Amino acid sequence: MKNAIAIIIGLIFAVSPVLAEDTGAEEKANKLGVELDATWVSKYIWHGQDLYNGRAAFQPSVTFDLFGSGFSTGVWKSSACSSGFVKDEELDYWAAYGNSLFEGRRFKTDYEVKWLYYDYFRQSSKKADCEEIEGSFSWPDVLPFGVVPSYTLSYVYCAHGHCEAADLKMEGFLHTFGITYDFNAPKVDLPLTFSWDIAYNDGQGSCNFDHEWAYTTWGLSSYIEFGPGGFTPAIYYQKTMDKSINEEDELWCSFSYTVKF
């Protein structure tokens, strides 16, 4: 795990000075930002898979914005709201760096490089733990009407050799193409975000998964200020195209409350 962290941080420092241009943005406040989030989901859908077999989950997290540097880190937890999934509880630790290229131009590119460690702490760390490297890109100004296209490439691999996850040969890539669109609900001052994506699984998750277009997902969410933070309700529908990943289409919702300091 330490080697993976060192590699990711090294790549970020090596690539950023070459790619980044003068953005001309105002300097961010030199302080540590903290975000606390509590989320309930009716299903835990991860990369197209229904991990708790249709059961709900509670998923709190804490995120640290490291002094406006573009670096952030955090911890995320998932626990099923039903019995029978204790061993599948997880703690995810992550570190990321985000920035923008071509500021002020039509092809402005927002990007983030992220490393995650999936810790199934109810089991031996050498049994099921895995890691993920993810690069996300979006283009907020390239399309009209506020439609924002995006692309995410992720690579999942085993954290330890000679374990059950390694036996599944779950290492592989996932390509996700998507769009988002922000608008207000007609006749009411309610901000809404529409999202859509489609994913091509290139062997990620299991040697039994096909290499093909796996699923497409539609989503609709809002943000409502309440108290010291904000409440985010959302609903999603997944059309599953590859039955080796998930035998069913999925419909689920989520409710989040977020506070930032």
FENKAGI-V393986 format. One record per residue. N is the residue number from 1. PSI is psi as a letter, one per 40 degrees, with the letter a starting at -180 (NA if undefined). OMEGA is omega as a letter, one per 30 degrees, with the letter a starting at -180 (NA if undefined). Layout:
n->N psi->PSI omega->OMEGA
n->N psi->PSI omega->OMEGA
This chain:
n->1 psi->d omega->l
n->2 psi->d omega->l
n->3 psi->d omega->l
n->4 psi->d omega->l
n->5 psi->d omega->a
n->6 psi->d omega->a
n->7 psi->d omega->a
n->8 psi->d omega->a
n->9 psi->d omega->l
n->10 psi->d omega->l
n->11 psi->d omega->a
n->12 psi->d omega->a
n->13 psi->d omega->a
n->14 psi->d omega->a
n->15 psi->d omega->a
n->16 psi->d omega->a
n->17 psi->d omega->a
n->18 psi->d omega->a
n->19 psi->d omega->a
n->20 psi->i omega->l
n->21 psi->i omega->l
n->22 psi->h omega->a
n->23 psi->d omega->a
n->24 psi->e omega->a
n->25 psi->i omega->l
n->26 psi->i omega->a
n->27 psi->h omega->a
n->28 psi->i omega->l
n->29 psi->h omega->a
n->30 psi->g omega->a
n->31 psi->i omega->l
n->32 psi->h omega->l
n->33 psi->h omega->a
n->34 psi->h omega->l
n->35 psi->h omega->l
n->36 psi->h omega->a
n->37 psi->h omega->l
n->38 psi->h omega->a
n->39 psi->h omega->l
n->40 psi->h omega->l
n->41 psi->i omega->l
n->42 psi->d omega->l
n->43 psi->i omega->l
n->44 psi->g omega->a
n->45 psi->h omega->a
n->46 psi->h omega->a
n->47 psi->f omega->l
n->48 psi->e omega->a
n->49 psi->i omega->l
n->50 psi->g omega->a
n->51 psi->d omega->a
n->52 psi->f omega->l
n->53 psi->f omega->l
n->54 psi->e omega->a
n->55 psi->i omega->l
n->56 psi->i omega->a
n->57 psi->i omega->l
n->58 psi->h omega->a
n->59 psi->g omega->l
n->60 psi->i omega->l
n->61 psi->i omega->l
n->62 psi->h omega->a
n->63 psi->h omega->l
n->64 psi->h omega->l
n->65 psi->h omega->a
n->66 psi->g omega->l
n->67 psi->f omega->l
n->68 psi->e omega->a
n->69 psi->e omega->a
n->70 psi->e omega->l
n->71 psi->i omega->l
n->72 psi->i omega->l
n->73 psi->i omega->a
n->74 psi->i omega->l
n->75 psi->h omega->a
n->76 psi->h omega->a
n->77 psi->i omega->l
n->78 psi->h omega->l
n->79 psi->h omega->l
n->80 psi->i omega->l
n->81 psi->e omega->l
n->82 psi->i omega->l
n->83 psi->i omega->l
n->84 psi->e omega->a
n->85 psi->f omega->a
n->86 psi->d omega->a
n->87 psi->e omega->a
n->88 psi->e omega->l
n->89 psi->i omega->a
n->90 psi->i omega->l
n->91 psi->h omega->l
n->92 psi->h omega->l
n->93 psi->h omega->a
n->94 psi->i omega->l
n->95 psi->i omega->a
n->96 psi->i omega->l
n->97 psi->h omega->l
n->98 psi->i omega->a
n->99 psi->a omega->l
n->100 psi->i omega->l
n->101 psi->i omega->l
n->102 psi->f omega->l
n->103 psi->h omega->l
n->104 psi->e omega->l
n->105 psi->i omega->a
n->106 psi->d omega->a
n->107 psi->f omega->l
n->108 psi->h omega->a
n->109 psi->h omega->l
n->110 psi->h omega->a
n->111 psi->i omega->l
n->112 psi->h omega->l
n->113 psi->h omega->a
n->114 psi->i omega->l
n->115 psi->h omega->l
n->116 psi->i omega->l
n->117 psi->h omega->l
n->118 psi->h omega->a
n->119 psi->h omega->l
n->120 psi->g omega->a
n->121 psi->e omega->l
n->122 psi->e omega->l
n->123 psi->i omega->l
n->124 psi->h omega->a
n->125 psi->e omega->a
n->126 psi->e omega->a
n->127 psi->d omega->a
n->128 psi->e omega->a
n->129 psi->i omega->l
n->130 psi->i omega->a
n->131 psi->i omega->a
n->132 psi->h omega->l
n->133 psi->h omega->a
n->134 psi->h omega->l
n->135 psi->h omega->a
n->136 psi->h omega->a
n->137 psi->h omega->l
n->138 psi->i omega->a
n->139 psi->g omega->a
n->140 psi->e omega->a
n->141 psi->e omega->a
n->142 psi->d omega->a
n->143 psi->i omega->l
n->144 psi->i omega->l
n->145 psi->e omega->l
n->146 psi->e omega->l
n->147 psi->h omega->a
n->148 psi->h omega->l
n->149 psi->i omega->a
n->150 psi->i omega->l
n->151 psi->h omega->l
n->152 psi->h omega->l
n->153 psi->h omega->l
n->154 psi->i omega->l
n->155 psi->h omega->l
n->156 psi->h omega->l
n->157 psi->i omega->a
n->158 psi->h omega->l
n->159 psi->d omega->a
n->160 psi->i omega->l
n->161 psi->i omega->l
n->162 psi->f omega->l
n->163 psi->i omega->a
n->164 psi->d omega->l
n->165 psi->d omega->l
n->166 psi->d omega->l
n->167 psi->d omega->l
n->168 psi->e omega->a
n->169 psi->f omega->a
n->170 psi->e omega->l
n->171 psi->h omega->l
n->172 psi->i omega->a
n->173 psi->i omega->l
n->174 psi->h omega->l
n->175 psi->h omega->a
n->176 psi->h omega->l
n->177 psi->h omega->a
n->178 psi->i omega->l
n->179 psi->i omega->l
n->180 psi->i omega->a
n->181 psi->h omega->l
n->182 psi->h omega->l
n->183 psi->i omega->l
n->184 psi->i omega->l
n->185 psi->h omega->a
n->186 psi->h omega->l
n->187 psi->e omega->l
n->188 psi->i omega->a
n->189 psi->g omega->a
n->190 psi->h omega->l
n->191 psi->h omega->l
n->192 psi->i omega->l
n->193 psi->h omega->l
n->194 psi->h omega->l
n->195 psi->i omega->l
n->196 psi->i omega->l
n->197 psi->i omega->l
n->198 psi->h omega->a
n->199 psi->h omega->l
n->200 psi->h omega->l
n->201 psi->h omega->a
n->202 psi->f omega->l
n->203 psi->e omega->a
n->204 psi->h omega->l
n->205 psi->d omega->a
n->206 psi->i omega->l
n->207 psi->e omega->l
n->208 psi->e omega->l
n->209 psi->i omega->l
n->210 psi->i omega->l
n->211 psi->g omega->a
n->212 psi->i omega->l
n->213 psi->h omega->a
n->214 psi->d omega->a
n->215 psi->i omega->l
n->216 psi->i omega->a
n->217 psi->h omega->l
n->218 psi->i omega->l
n->219 psi->i omega->l
n->220 psi->h omega->a
n->221 psi->i omega->l
n->222 psi->i omega->l
n->223 psi->h omega->a
n->224 psi->h omega->l
n->225 psi->h omega->a
n->226 psi->h omega->a
n->227 psi->b omega->a
n->228 psi->e omega->a
n->229 psi->a omega->a
n->230 psi->i omega->a
n->231 psi->h omega->a
n->232 psi->h omega->l
n->233 psi->i omega->a
n->234 psi->i omega->l
n->235 psi->i omega->a
n->236 psi->i omega->l
n->237 psi->h omega->l
n->238 psi->h omega->l
n->239 psi->h omega->a
n->240 psi->h omega->a
n->241 psi->d omega->a
n->242 psi->h omega->a
n->243 psi->e omega->l
n->244 psi->d omega->l
n->245 psi->d omega->a
n->246 psi->h omega->a
n->247 psi->e omega->a
n->248 psi->i omega->l
n->249 psi->i omega->a
n->250 psi->h omega->l
n->251 psi->h omega->a
n->252 psi->i omega->l
n->253 psi->i omega->l
n->254 psi->i omega->l
n->255 psi->h omega->a
n->256 psi->i omega->l
n->257 psi->h omega->a
n->258 psi->h omega->l
n->259 psi->h omega->l
n->260 psi->i omega->l
n->261 psi->NA omega->NA
